[in-house]
Amino acid sequence: MRKHWKVVVLIFVIVMILFMVIIKRNSAISFGEIIENEYYAISVLGVNKIDDLEEFAYGGDIYSADVVVYNLGNSVRGFNSINTFYVRDNLMNLYSSDESIPVYHTLDSAIEPGGKIRGEVMFRVVKDAELKKIQVQLNEDSDAYYYSLDSELKKNHQNYITLNYGSDNYKIGEVIETDLFNFKVNEFNEVIENDFRMISVDLTMKNNSSNDTEYDPFWLLTLKDEAGRLYHQDVDFQLDTSIQLQSGETEDVTVNYRVPVTTSEFKLNFEPKMNKNELYIIDLK
C-alpha cells in the first residue's frame, strides 16, 4: 500500500512539474524583456500597425515588430529573422514574418561580437485581426516565448549590452584588404530632402581574385545609425544595384541610402562575402 502511494505521489509531482513547464513556456512576457541562447539575445520593443503599405496588404493588415538582436559570441555572426518571429491573434491563428513586405530597418545582417542591431520584422495578417501575442523562437529546438501586445515597455534592454564596435574600425580613406576585394570609402555626403536624409557613400573596390566577381551592395553593404538600426541600399535612387568586377579590375562606385532626418553618427558595414562571418566597419565621420 505504501509503495502504491509513493508511486501516486511521484506521478503527481512529475505531472505538476510538466504543468509548470508548460505554463512557463506559454506565459507572456513584457516588451523590452530579454530572451537568449548561447548565440543571441533578443528583445521585442513593440508591435505597431502600418497603414501606409496598403499595396502589400492584399486585403489584410500589416504590422511591424520593433526588435533588438545582440550577438553574445566572440565572433561575427549573421542573423536571419526567418522562422524566428510569429504573431497570434485572438482566434489562435499563427502568422509568420513576411519578407516580401519592404522594411526601413533590416534585421538580417552580420553582427559584430558584443554588438547589436535594431530593426523591423513585418507581418501580414487577416483584415481586422485582433493580435494578442508575438512569438519568438531562437531555433527549432528551443522553447517559444510570447510577448503580450498589451504589455508596457520595460527599459532593461538599453543597458543590457554596451554597443561595442571593437578597436578595428576603419576610417574614411583607409584601405581594407581581403582575399576577395580591396575596399576603400573615399567620401561621405548627406542631403536632407523633405522628410528624409539621403546618404551617399563614394567608394573604390578592386577585385583581388582570379575570377570575375559580382558584388551585391544591397545585402553586403549596410548603413548603421547611432541606435543600431540598419539600412539597405536604396534601389529607388540607384541606377546600378550590383557591382561587376573583372579579375584585377578597380572601380569607383556610389551607394545611396535613405534614412530618417533624425538619425546621425553613421557607420558602414562591409561584408566581402555572404554568410562568411567576415565584417569590417567604417566610421563615416
C-alpha positions as CSV (number, residue, x, y, z in Angstrom):
1,M,0.0,0.0,0.0
2,R,2.8,2.4,0.9
3,K,4.6,1.7,-2.4
4,H,1.3,2.4,-4.2
5,W,1.1,5.8,-2.5
6,K,4.7,6.6,-3.3
7,V,4.0,5.9,-7.0
8,V,1.0,8.1,-6.9
9,V,2.9,11.0,-5.2
10,L,5.8,10.6,-7.7
11,I,3.4,10.7,-10.6
12,F,1.6,13.8,-9.1
13,V,5.0,15.6,-8.7
14,I,6.0,14.8,-12.3
15,V,2.7,16.0,-13.6
16,M,2.9,19.2,-11.7
17,I,6.5,19.8,-12.9
18,L,5.3,19.3,-16.5
19,F,2.4,21.6,-15.9
20,M,4.6,24.4,-14.6
21,V,7.0,24.0,-17.6
22,I,4.0,24.3,-20.0
23,I,2.7,27.3,-18.1
24,K,6.1,28.9,-18.2
25,R,6.6,28.3,-21.9
26,N,3.2,29.8,-22.7
27,S,3.1,32.7,-20.3
28,A,3.5,36.1,-21.8
29,I,6.4,38.4,-21.1
30,S,6.6,42.2,-21.4
31,F,8.1,44.3,-24.2
32,G,11.7,45.0,-23.5
33,E,12.4,41.8,-21.6
34,I,15.4,39.7,-22.9
35,I,15.3,36.2,-24.1
36,E,18.6,34.5,-25.1
37,N,20.5,31.4,-26.1
38,E,24.3,30.8,-26.4
39,Y,24.5,32.9,-29.5
40,Y,21.9,35.7,-29.4
41,A,19.8,37.8,-27.1
42,I,16.6,39.2,-28.4
43,S,14.2,41.9,-27.1
44,V,10.9,42.9,-28.8
45,L,10.2,46.5,-28.0
46,G,6.7,46.9,-29.5
47,V,4.3,46.0,-32.3
48,N,2.6,48.6,-34.5
49,K,0.0,48.5,-37.3
50,I,1.3,50.0,-40.5
51,D,-1.2,51.9,-42.6
52,D,1.0,53.3,-45.5
53,L,1.8,49.9,-47.1
54,E,-1.6,49.1,-48.4
55,E,-0.2,47.9,-51.8
56,F,1.4,45.0,-49.9
57,A,-1.5,44.2,-47.6
58,Y,-3.6,42.3,-50.3
59,G,-6.8,42.9,-48.4
60,G,-5.3,42.3,-45.0
61,D,-3.4,44.4,-42.4
62,I,0.3,44.9,-42.0
63,Y,2.1,45.0,-38.6
64,S,5.7,45.8,-37.7
65,A,7.6,44.5,-34.7
66,D,10.5,46.6,-33.3
67,V,13.3,44.2,-32.4
68,V,16.8,44.4,-31.0
69,V,19.2,41.5,-31.5
70,Y,22.5,41.2,-29.6
71,N,25.5,39.0,-30.6
72,L,26.6,37.2,-27.4
73,G,29.5,35.4,-29.1
74,N,33.2,36.2,-29.7
75,S,33.0,36.2,-33.5
76,V,30.9,37.9,-36.2
77,R,27.6,36.1,-36.6
78,G,24.9,36.6,-39.2
79,F,21.3,36.8,-38.1
80,N,18.3,35.7,-40.1
81,S,14.8,36.5,-38.9
82,I,13.1,33.8,-40.9
83,N,11.4,31.1,-38.7
84,T,12.1,33.2,-35.6
85,F,9.1,35.6,-35.3
86,Y,5.4,34.9,-35.4
87,V,2.2,36.7,-34.2
88,R,-1.0,35.2,-32.8
89,D,-4.5,36.6,-32.9
90,N,-7.4,36.1,-30.5
91,L,-8.5,33.0,-32.5
92,M,-5.1,31.4,-32.1
93,N,-4.2,31.8,-35.8
94,L,-0.4,32.0,-36.2
95,Y,1.2,34.3,-38.8
96,S,4.9,34.1,-39.7
97,S,7.1,37.0,-40.7
98,D,6.8,38.1,-44.3
99,E,10.0,39.0,-46.2
100,S,8.0,40.4,-49.2
101,I,7.0,43.5,-47.3
102,P,9.6,46.3,-47.5
103,V,11.3,47.4,-44.3
104,Y,13.0,50.6,-43.4
105,H,15.5,49.0,-41.0
106,T,16.6,45.4,-41.7
107,L,17.5,42.7,-39.1
108,D,19.1,40.3,-41.5
109,S,22.8,41.1,-41.4
110,A,26.1,40.2,-39.7
111,I,26.6,41.4,-36.1
112,E,30.0,42.1,-34.6
113,P,30.9,40.4,-31.3
114,G,29.2,42.2,-28.4
115,G,27.3,44.3,-30.9
116,K,23.6,44.7,-31.7
117,I,21.2,45.6,-34.5
118,R,17.8,47.1,-34.3
119,G,15.2,46.6,-37.0
120,E,11.7,45.7,-38.1
121,V,10.0,42.4,-38.6
122,M,6.9,42.6,-40.8
123,F,3.7,40.6,-40.7
124,R,0.7,40.3,-43.0
125,V,-2.5,39.2,-41.1
126,V,-6.2,38.9,-42.0
127,K,-8.2,42.1,-42.0
128,D,-9.1,43.5,-38.6
129,A,-7.4,40.5,-36.8
130,E,-7.1,41.1,-33.0
131,L,-3.5,40.4,-32.3
132,K,-2.6,39.2,-28.8
133,K,1.0,37.9,-28.8
134,I,4.2,37.9,-30.7
135,Q,6.1,34.6,-30.5
136,V,9.9,34.3,-30.6
137,Q,11.7,31.0,-31.1
138,L,15.5,31.3,-31.3
139,N,15.9,28.0,-33.0
140,E,13.7,25.0,-33.9
141,D,14.8,23.0,-30.8
142,S,14.3,25.9,-28.3
143,D,11.3,26.9,-26.3
144,A,8.9,29.6,-27.7
145,Y,8.5,32.8,-25.8
146,Y,5.5,35.1,-26.0
147,Y,5.4,38.9,-25.7
148,S,2.0,40.2,-24.7
149,L,0.9,43.0,-27.1
150,D,-0.9,44.7,-24.1
151,S,2.3,44.9,-22.1
152,E,4.3,48.1,-21.1
153,L,7.8,48.5,-22.4
154,K,10.5,47.7,-19.9
155,K,13.7,49.6,-20.4
156,N,16.2,46.9,-19.3
157,H,17.3,46.3,-22.9
158,Q,19.0,49.7,-23.1
159,N,21.8,48.7,-20.6
160,Y,21.9,45.0,-21.3
161,I,25.0,45.1,-23.6
162,T,27.1,48.2,-24.4
163,L,27.2,48.7,-28.2
164,N,30.8,47.9,-29.0
165,Y,32.2,48.2,-32.5
166,G,35.7,47.0,-31.3
167,S,39.0,48.6,-31.9
168,D,39.3,47.6,-35.6
169,N,37.1,50.3,-37.0
170,Y,38.4,51.8,-40.3
171,K,38.2,55.5,-41.3
172,I,37.4,57.2,-44.5
173,G,40.4,56.9,-46.9
174,E,41.8,53.7,-45.3
175,V,42.1,50.6,-47.4
176,I,40.6,47.3,-46.3
177,E,42.4,44.4,-47.8
178,T,40.7,41.0,-48.1
179,D,41.3,37.9,-50.2
180,L,38.4,38.9,-52.5
181,F,38.5,42.7,-52.5
182,N,40.4,45.8,-51.7
183,F,37.8,48.3,-50.3
184,K,38.0,52.0,-49.5
185,V,35.5,54.7,-48.6
186,N,36.5,57.9,-50.3
187,E,33.8,60.3,-49.3
188,F,30.6,60.5,-47.3
189,N,27.8,63.1,-48.2
190,E,24.3,63.7,-46.9
191,V,21.5,65.8,-48.2
192,I,18.1,66.5,-46.5
193,E,15.2,66.1,-48.8
194,N,11.7,66.7,-47.5
195,D,11.1,64.1,-44.7
196,F,14.3,62.0,-45.2
197,R,18.0,62.3,-45.3
198,M,19.9,60.9,-48.4
199,I,23.3,59.4,-47.5
200,S,25.8,58.9,-50.4
201,V,28.9,56.9,-49.9
202,D,31.6,57.1,-52.6
203,L,33.9,54.1,-52.6
204,T,36.6,52.2,-54.5
205,M,36.6,48.5,-55.0
206,K,39.3,46.2,-56.5
207,N,38.8,42.6,-57.4
208,N,41.7,40.7,-55.9
209,S,40.6,37.2,-57.1
210,S,41.5,35.4,-60.2
211,N,37.8,35.3,-61.3
212,D,35.3,37.8,-62.5
213,T,33.1,38.7,-59.5
214,E,29.7,40.3,-58.9
215,Y,29.2,42.2,-55.6
216,D,25.7,42.9,-54.2
217,P,25.8,46.1,-52.0
218,F,22.1,45.7,-51.1
219,W,22.8,42.7,-48.9
220,L,26.5,43.1,-48.1
221,L,27.0,46.9,-47.6
222,T,24.7,48.2,-44.9
223,L,24.5,51.6,-43.2
224,K,24.1,51.7,-39.4
225,D,23.0,54.6,-37.3
226,E,23.7,55.5,-33.6
227,A,20.7,53.5,-32.4
228,G,21.9,50.3,-34.1
229,R,19.4,50.4,-36.9
230,L,20.5,49.1,-40.2
231,Y,19.6,50.4,-43.7
232,H,19.9,48.7,-47.1
233,Q,21.0,50.4,-50.3
234,D,18.1,52.5,-51.6
235,V,17.4,51.0,-55.0
236,D,14.9,53.8,-56.0
237,F,17.9,56.2,-56.1
238,Q,20.4,53.7,-57.6
239,L,20.9,53.0,-61.3
240,D,23.2,50.1,-60.7
241,T,22.2,47.7,-57.9
242,S,25.2,45.4,-58.3
243,I,28.9,45.9,-58.9
244,Q,30.6,43.8,-61.7
245,L,34.3,43.5,-61.5
246,Q,36.7,41.5,-63.7
247,S,39.8,40.0,-62.2
248,G,42.2,42.7,-61.1
249,E,39.7,45.5,-62.1
250,T,39.2,48.6,-59.9
251,E,36.0,50.6,-60.0
252,D,34.7,53.8,-58.3
253,V,31.1,53.3,-57.0
254,T,28.5,55.4,-55.2
255,V,26.0,53.7,-52.9
256,N,22.9,55.6,-51.7
257,Y,20.8,55.2,-48.5
258,R,17.6,56.9,-47.4
259,V,17.3,57.4,-43.7
260,P,15.1,59.5,-41.3
261,V,16.2,63.1,-40.8
262,T,16.6,62.5,-37.0
263,T,19.4,59.9,-37.4
264,S,23.1,60.6,-37.1
265,E,26.6,59.1,-36.4
266,F,26.7,56.6,-39.2
267,K,28.9,53.6,-39.7
268,L,29.2,51.4,-42.8
269,N,29.2,47.6,-42.5
270,F,31.3,45.9,-45.3
271,E,30.9,42.2,-45.8
272,P,33.1,40.8,-48.6
273,K,31.1,37.6,-48.9
274,M,27.6,36.5,-47.9
275,N,27.3,34.4,-44.7
276,K,31.1,34.1,-44.2
277,N,31.3,35.7,-40.8
278,E,33.6,38.4,-42.0
279,L,32.7,42.0,-41.2
280,Y,34.5,45.3,-41.5
281,I,33.2,48.6,-40.0
282,I,34.0,52.1,-41.4
283,D,33.3,55.2,-39.3
284,L,31.6,57.8,-41.5
285,K,33.0,61.0,-39.9
